[in-house]
Amino acid sequence: MPLNDFRNPLDDFHQLDLSLVLINGEAVVVHYSKGRNISFKRTLNCVIANMMFAVEDNRSYISISRRPQPYTRNRYNNRHIGYKALVNHVLPFLIDMEWLQFITRGFGDRRDDLIGELASVPDKKRSRRTRYSVTDVFLKQLIDGCLQGATVDYDPGETVLISDINGDLIDYEDDSNTQYIRQTLKAYNSFLGRQMIELPGSDKHQRKTSQNFKRRFKSKFELGGRFYGHWISTLPVEDRKRLLFNGKKVCELDYKAMHPHILYSLKGLDYHDIFNDGDPYRIVGFERLDVKRAFNVALNINARRGFTTAVKNNLKKEGVDVPEKGFSALELRDAVERKFHHVRDCFYSNNINHYGLKCQFVESRLMNEIVLALIRKNICCVPMHDGIIVPVEYRSEAEDIMKNHWVNSSYPGIKLEY
């Protein structure tokens, strides 16, 4: 059954990006901003740019947070898109113009009072933001109206991000570590900008809005830190196989079962000193993919009782037909706990001990050094969590670099997958 049969249609959205800006259509913004302040003008420009981008990306909805935190003036909001201007003026204006249609309120935005609120209390368990959609009236303006010929530009802004436990970005003071991360990202993004990366049959490589990588940490700079933001990051595996780097076919190299290896190492253990099966995800009677999925669920959820639900949700996201009633993953859970009993205390505590995020941090730091080693050799590369995409002709060199960096990181032996 197709994936979309399981997903909520509201999940097909473009999230408001404060880095987008409208060009070749500024006259429209100026016209509709007459008698308004500069904050209204900046915010209107940004929202219209996001509406255009959602149309170009074939997204059904635009997700817009109606809480003040994302619009705080800090390193992430360098264009000073204002909360009051957005919620109290620009959104109502666009709705009155019939360019934008309100669809549904987000979980954290539902309260008795309607428009004009200046605060909101999020529900930590549910985080869907308010949804809007562009209208046919707006589409007509793009085709043959006042926005004909307008385009969207992109200011990548801050590339080193950190969010709190609820996912809201938080400000921080720079130090030598954050400066190093930002400098390496700048060097890497500059290198990518000189490469020709294409997906035959797609125009994604021509868009300005997703040509750079960022890194995002969680709560502190020792948690998370994965690369994200480039258009390749969201491609399914079959599309990644069709990529061309400077006209050359590519291959993807992955560390095999990276997070179990890291987790055992964090506990001062070597997986291969305990087991001789060669693969942490091997459990008799279960498919390898199911064990991998279950391990990652156990590592990244907050409570053991939520295991079956989390597995079920992951399967749905992957497009697997899962019965609404009668589904149980308890046998699989118990098998995973028995095999990984040495690190069992790392499971079901993501909100306290953050072992999943700790593994991501080790992974992201390692991938950062691998990327730098490859671009020093002028090898085009793109990180994918615990793997790297490189031209097929450089596979051997990339393998050597990945193996050497793993050994130098002092973690026990690990195999590469292709």
N, C-alpha and C positions, 0 to 999 in steps of 0.2 A: 504494500500500500504506500502511496506517495507520502513524502515527509509532510507536505502541507496539510494532509488529512488530520494530523495530530496537533499541529501548532495552532495556537490562538492567532487569528488573523491580525490582531493588534500587535503581534510581535514582528510584523513586516513593516518596520519603521526606520526612519532616519532620525537620529538624535540631534537636537539643536547643537550646532557647532559654532562657538563664538569666534572662530578663526576665519569664517567665511565672510567675504565682502563682495558687494555688487559693483561691477564696473560696466561702463558703456550703458548704464541705466541710471546714473546718478541724477540726471535731470528729473526723473520720475520721483525720486526720493526728495529732492529739493522742492518740487512742486507740492507734494503732499505734506511736507514739513513746514509750510508757511505758517508763521505764527506760533510754531512749536520751538522748544529748546533743542540744544545740540544733542542732548541725551536721547531725545525722541528720534532725531535724524539718524544717529549712529545705530540705534536699536532697530529702527525700521529697515535700514539698509541690510543689517545682518539677517533679520528674519526673512526678508524677501529673497536674499541670496540662498538661505537654507531651503526655502520653498522651491526655488529653481533647481537646486541640487537634488532634492527629493524626486522631482519630476524626471530629471536626467537619469537618476539611479533606479527608476521604476519602483519607488517605494510608495506604499499605499498611505502611510501615515507619517506625521512628524511628531516626535516625542519631545515635549517641552516641560522641563521642571518648573513648577510654580512655587518652589521654596527659595528663599533668598540666598542660601549658601553658595550655589554655583555662580552667582553674579556679584560676589564680593570683589572689590577692587584689589587685585593681587597679581602675582606673576602669571596666572592663567588667564586673566581677563584684561589683557593689556590694551584692548580697544574700549574698555569701560562701558560694556553693555549693561545698562541699569535694570535692576529688578523692578522698581516702581514703574519705570518707563515701559518695560515689557508687559507686565501684568495689568497695570491700570490703564495704559494708553495704547500701546502698539497692537497688542492682541485684540482688544475690543475694536480698534480702528479697522484692522484687516477683516474682522468678522462683519462689521457694518458695511464694508466695501464689497462683501461677498467674495473675497479672494481666499478666505480661510474659513474652514468650518470646524466648529468644536465637535469632537466625537465622544470622548469620555474622560472623566477625571481620573487621575492617578490615585493609587492607594494612599499616598502621603499627602494628597491635596484635597481629600474629601472632607469638608466640614460644613456646618450649617450655613455659614455666611457664603455668599457667592462672590461676585467680582469685587475687587477693591481690598482684598485681604493683604496684610503686610507680613504675615508669618505663617508657618505651617509646621506641624509636628509629624515627622515621617513615621511610618510603621516599619520597624526594623525587620519584620518577617516578610514584608511584601514591598516591592520597590518600583512597581510599574508607574511611569510618569504619565501625565496628562497627554492625551492624543488629539491631534488635529489632522485635517486633510486639506489639500488644496482643492479648489473648486473649478468647474468648467469655465467660470468667468475669468479666473486667473490664467488658465490655460490659453484662453482666447487672447489675453494680453501678451502672452509669450509668442503666439503665432503671428498675429497681425495687428497687435495693439501697441500700447505705450512701452511695453517691455521687449518688443521685437529687436533683436540684435544685442540685447543685454547679455553679459557673461558673468561668471562667478570666478573670483580669484581667491587665493588662500594664503594666509599668513600662518606658517606652522607654529609660531609662538614658542612657548616653553616645551622643551622636549624631555625634561626630567620631571615626572609627576609623582605625587604621593597622595594617597587618599586615606580617609579614616575608615573605621570598621563598617560604616554604612555606605561607603563608596563615594562620599563627597570629597572633593579635592581640598587639601589643606596646604597652607603656605608654610614655608620653611626658610631657614637661614642657610645660605650657601657655605660650604666648607670645601676642603681640598678634594674630598670624595665626590661630591655632587659636581664640582667643577670638572673633575676628570671624566665623569660619566657624560657630561654635556659636551665636552671637547671631543671625546671619541665618537659620540653620535654625530656631531657636526662633521668630523672627518669622513665618517662612513656615509652619511647622507650626501655629502659633496661627491664622494666617489661614485655612488649609485647614480647621481645626476648626470654623470658622464658616460653611463652605460646605456645600451639599448636593450630594454627588457620588454618582451612582447608575449602576448597570448594570442595566437592566431585566431581570427574571428571575433576579437574583442577590442573595444576602444579604451579599456581601463588605463592602459599605459599612457594615454594622451591627457588624462585628467590631472589637473594641478593639485587636487585636494587630497590625494593619497599616495604621494611619491616619497614620503619621508617616514623614517622610523622614529618612534619615541620609546621610552621605557617607563613603566608604571610600577611603583612600589606600594606596599600596603602597611600603613601605620608607622613603619620605620624603614630605613634604607638597608635593612638586613632581611627583609621579607619581600617576596615577589621580585619584580624588576624585569619581567619578560619584555621582549621587543614586540611592538605592535604598531599599527597605524598605516603600514604600507598596503597597497591593494592586494599584494600577493598573500598577505597574512590570512585573508578570509577565503582563499580559493580552496575548493575541495581537492582531494588528492589526485583525482583523474585529470583535473585541469592543470594542476602543478606539473604533471608529467608532460604536458604539451607546451610548456614555456620554452621560450628561446632567449638565451643570453647572448647578445651581440651576434644573433643569427645562428647560434650553436645550440644543439639539444642539451638537455640538462639531466642530472640524476639527483636523487635525494639520499643523503647519508644520515642515519639516525643511530644514537646510542641505544643499545638494546636494554630495556627495562631499567632506565636510568634512575628513576625515583626510588625503587627498592634498594638499589646499590647505594645511593646517597643516604637513605634512611638508616641502613645498617651501619654505614660509616659514621654517621652522626652519633650512633650508639656505641662506637668503638669496636664494631664487629666487621668481619669480612664475610659476606654471604657465601663465598665459595669455600671458606673453611668449614662451614656448617653443612652445606648441601653440595652434592656432586651431580646435580641434574642439569647444570649449565644454563638454566633459565628460571628466574624467580616466578614467572607467570605460568609455570607448569605444575598442574595439580591433576592427578589421575582422576578421570571421570568427568572433567570439565574442559570446555573449550578455552584455549589460551586467551582469546579476546574477552571472554566472560570474566576470567580471573583478573585480567588487567583492569577491566572496567570496575570490578568489585574492589580491588585494591585501592584504586584512585578515589572511589566513593568513600570508603572507610577512612582514608587519609584526609579527606577534605570536608567532611560533614561534622556537625557539632554534637550529634547525639546518636547513639547506637540504634535507638528505636526508629530513627528516620531512614535506616538503610534501604529497606525494600522500596520505599517511595522514591528515594534518590536514584536507585538503579532503574526503576520504572521510567522516571523522567528522562534519564540519560538515553534509554533505549528509544523513547519516543522522539527525542531530538535527532537520533540517528536514522529515523524512519522505520523502525522495527514495529511490527504489529503486536501490541501488547494488550491483553484483555483488561478491561476496566475492573473486573472483579475476579478474584481467585488467583491473582498473580502473587507469587512469593519468591523472595531471593534469600530466605533464611538458611537453606542448606548450603548455598554458595557462600554466604557470610560466614557460617561456621567453619567451612573448609578453609577459607582465607585466614581466619583467626588461628586455626590450628597450625597452618603452615608458617605463618608469620608471627608465631607466639613470642619470639624474641623481641619484637618491636610492637607488640599488641598495645602497649600503653600509649603509643603514638596515634592510635586510631581514635576517631570520634571526639576529638578535642581541638578542632580547627579554630574555635573562638577563644581558646585559652593558650594552647601550646604552639599553634600555627606550624605544625610540622610540614603540612602541604606547602605553605608559603616559604618555609625554610628550604625545602627541596627546590622550589622554583628559583629561589635566590642563588643557590649553588649552580643550578643549571644556567641561569641567565648570565652570571658572572663568567662562567666557562665559555659560553657562546660568544660573549663580548670579546674575549681574548682570541678565540678562533677566528672571528670575523676580522679583527685587526691583523692577524697573521696572514690571512688570505689576501686582504687588499694590499698588504705590503708587497705581495707577489703579483699584484695587478690581476687577481682572479676575482671575477664577479661572483658574488655569493649573497644568499638571502637566508637568514636564520628562521627556523620553524620550531620553536620551543626547544626540544632536545635534539634537533637535527639541523642540517644545512643543505641548501640547494646550490649546486655548482654545475658548470658545464661538464659534460661527460668526459671531455679530453683532460680535465684536471682532477678526475676522481681519485687517482692514486696519490697526488700531492695533498688533496684534502683529507684523505684517510690518514696519511702520516701525521698531519697537523693535529687532527682530532685525537689520535692515539697518544701522541706526545703530550698534548695538553692535559689529557686525562691522567696520564702517569705522573706528570709534574704537579698535578693538583693533590697528590697523595691519596687519592681514592683507589680502592682495590680494582682488580681487573674487570674489564667490561668489553663486550663485543659490539661491533658495528653492524647495523642492518642496512639493506639497500632496497 
